[in-house]
């Protein structure tokens, strides 16, 4: 009975993690596929991949890159709560994926993906990964700049607060103060 309960908890924990990771992984796969298709079509003047083998190499590149992102922890963070410095995690995962795909393509007897397609595709995908994870910050920054430049609406001065203390209590207090101000409950 104890063994069965332990197995049920493990299955529940892994299914919860899978449901949390799956949407972001699917979005990353779509970003990679679009990046490869766009780069390949520009490089070869063809809208679609020219062979079944090229299609399978791109599919393998997507799987390898998603695995590298997972290995570096790109799916283990709550991106709306992280700092901008965490972009290094995405950079490392995308770089590792690029190197693995490059080595995989070079190890094949007849290369089917030009090196420029692999490099540019991963750079485009990296841009997409960062944009997806930091979209709320990018949108709010663009909105602020739009209002400042075109409508001359500058934010009012705020009272600065220094929270002394480290750890979760300080972070929770900062998040609560920030949320209170954003909700309009000054």
Secondary structure as GFF3:
##gff-version 3
##sequence-region A 1 186
A	DSSP	alpha_helix	2	44	.	.	.	ID=ss1
A	DSSP	alpha_helix	52	71	.	.	.	ID=ss2
A	DSSP	three_ten_helix	79	81	.	.	.	ID=ss3
A	DSSP	three_ten_helix	84	86	.	.	.	ID=ss4
A	DSSP	alpha_helix	87	107	.	.	.	ID=ss5
A	DSSP	alpha_helix	115	133	.	.	.	ID=ss6
A	DSSP	alpha_helix	135	150	.	.	.	ID=ss7
A	DSSP	alpha_helix	168	182	.	.	.	ID=ss8
###
